[in-house]
Amino acid sequence: MPLFNSKLQNFIGPGIIFAGAAIGGSHLMSSTTAGARFGFSLVGLILITNFLKYPFLLVGTRFTASTGMSLLEGFKKRNSSYLPIFLIVSLVTGTFTIAAVALFQGFF
């Protein structure tokens, strides 16, 4: 017995399933919880965040597509001191991200 009937599979298609897998459960839970708690009061913050984030995502994907290198390889090739800086920034932002998700989920 298939998980979905063929009509539903044709409607949602592979693209929407891939997008759902790429977004992940934490984003789905965080966004719905934040929406339920704060309504539309966070829309401005979300728009600003995406507006500031988009150029970096665009440059990163163009770099990897044109050179065939990952961003970490590009950082290392440019200057070997970029990798420790990247690690520190990733650890700090990752810690704050986990704390923010936990805060909005009501774990604290």
N, C-alpha and C positions, 0 to 999 in steps of 0.2 A: 504494500500500500504506500503510495508516494506521500511525502510529507505535505505537499501542497498539490492542489489540483492544477491541471495545465492552464486553465484560465487565469488563476492567480499568478502562476509562474510567468505567463506572458505579460501580465499587468505590471508586476514588480520588476521583472527582468534581472539580468545579472548585475547591471549597474547599480541599482538601488541596494542589492544585497552586498555588493562590494563596498558601497559607501557606508552602509550600516556597520560592516566589519571594520572599516578603517576608522570610523568615529569612535567606536568602543563603548562599552557599557558605562564607564565612569562619566564620559561626557554626556551621555543620554540621561543618566541619573542626576548629574550636577545641573544640567540645564533645566530639566523639569522641576527639580527641587527649588532652584533659584527662581524660576518663573512663578512657582506657586507661592513662594515666600515674599518676593519683592515685586511681582507684576512687571510692569514696563519701566520701572525706575532704573533698571540696569541697561536699557537699550542703548543709551548714549555711550556708556563705557564699552559695551560690546562693539559698537560701530567704530569707536576710536581705536580699540585694540586691533580689530581686523584691518583698519586703514593703515595702522603703523606696521602691522605684521606682514602685509601683502608684499611690499617691495623685497623683503628679505627672502620670502618663499620663492618669489619670481627669480631673483638672482641666483639662489641656490639651485633651483631646478635647471635653469639655463646653463649654469656652470657645469653641472654634472652631465648634462646632455651634450654639451659641446666638447668637453675635454675627456669624458669617460672616467674621470677621477671622482672619488667621493669628496665631500667637503673637508673631511679630516685630512685626506691626502693633499688637497689644495692648501690647507692651512700649513701643513708640514713643509710643503714645497716652498711656500712663500717665506715662512720664518718659523724655525723650530720652537720658538718660545710661545707661539700661538696655541699650541696644544695644551700646555698646562693652564693657560688663561681660559681656554675653552672648557677644560675640565672644572675649574673653579666656578665659572659662570654657570655651567650646567648643574653642578651640585647645589649652588645657592638657589637658582631659580627652581630647580626640582623640589627642593625642600619647601620653598614658599608655595609652590603649586600644590604639593601634597597637603600642606597645612590649610590652604584655602579650600580645597575640595573637602577635607575633613570638617572644616568649620561650617561650610554650607550644608553638609550632610547631617550636621548636628552631633558629631562625635565628641566635640569638646563641650 
